[in-house]
Amino acid sequence: GDPWVALMLGASLGWPLAGVMVYGAYMATIPYLCFVFWRTRSIKGKRVAFVPFLAAGAVFAALFGEMVLGFLR
């Protein structure tokens, strides 16, 4: 289900903001995975849903995407 949600969110945001969305999703996932590793001392065998992080990345891209793209240009 994650690729389909990413496809729909990316299509609604447009091409340049879709990249910002994916970047924001990965940057939101890293602290969560660090927290899970810190609590359980293992990530092996754990499954993490990526859709909530894609949604957070889409919100980030919608609010701050133009500023990020302006900075990169």
Rosetta blueprint (number, residue, H / E / L):
1 G L
2 D H
3 P H
4 W H
5 V H
6 A H
7 L H
8 M H
9 L H
10 G H
11 A H
12 S H
13 L H
14 G L
15 W H
16 P H
17 L H
18 A H
19 G H
20 V H
21 M H
22 V H
23 Y H
24 G H
25 A H
26 Y H
27 M H
28 A H
29 T H
30 I H
31 P H
32 Y H
33 L H
34 C H
35 F H
36 V H
37 F H
38 W H
39 R H
40 T H
41 R L
42 S L
43 I L
44 K L
45 G L
46 K L
47 R L
48 V L
49 A L
50 F L
51 V H
52 P H
53 F H
54 L H
55 A H
56 A H
57 G H
58 A H
59 V H
60 F H
61 A H
62 A H
63 L H
64 F H
65 G H
66 E H
67 M H
68 V H
69 L H
70 G H
71 F H
72 L H
73 R L
